[in-house]
Amino acid sequence: MSPALATLRARLKQQRISQDKVAKEAGVHRTMVSHYLAGRWGSERVAAAAAKLLSHSKGRRTGKRREC
């Protein structure tokens, strides 16, 4: 796996964006997202969908829980 894909995968996980959500945004099956993130398949659609979801969630979910 390339460092860029590892970073993308980590950012998606940190922001709690599922592969299902990326697949829906890209209009592909979830297995295609899995193959893309593992470096077995290239897709501009999946990359663009992941980037779009990350840009929309930026600052919203940090992985930290808020105290009540």
N, C-alpha and C positions, 0 to 999 in steps of 0.2 A: 504494500500500500504506500502510495506517495505521501510525503509530509503534508501536502495541501489537502488531500482527501482525509488524512487522519485528523487534521485541524477542523475541517468541515464537519466530520462525524462527531468530534468532541463538542463543537459549538451547538450542533443540533441537539445532542444529548443534554448539554448544559441548559439550553433554553426549553427543554422538554418538548421538542418538536418531533413527532413520531414519523417513521418511514411511511406510514399510511397517509399522514397529512401531506407529506412531500409528494407522494404518488398522486394523490387527488389533485393537488395544485398543478402537477406536471401533465396530468391526463394519462398516466401510465400505471401499470400494475406494481404493487409494492415490491415484488421480487426484483423488478428492474432497478428500483432504488437501492435495494440491498446489494445487487451486483455492482452497481455504480460505486457505492460507498466502499466496497471491498476491492475496487480497482479492476474488476473483471470486464467491465463494459463502460464505454464512454457515452455520455448523453448531455448535450447542451440544454435540453429541456429540463432534465433533472437538476442540473447545476443551477439553472436560472430559477427554478421553483424553490430550491433550497435557499438561494441567496435572497429571494423575495420574502420568504417566510422569516428568515433571520433578520432582515431589515425591518420588517413590521413588528417583530417581537423585541427588538433591541431596547433594552432598558426596562422592559416590562417584567421579565422573569430572570432573576439573577441566580436562582438556585438557592437563595437564602430565604428562610422563613421569617415572616414578620412576627414580632411579638405583639400580643394582644394586651 
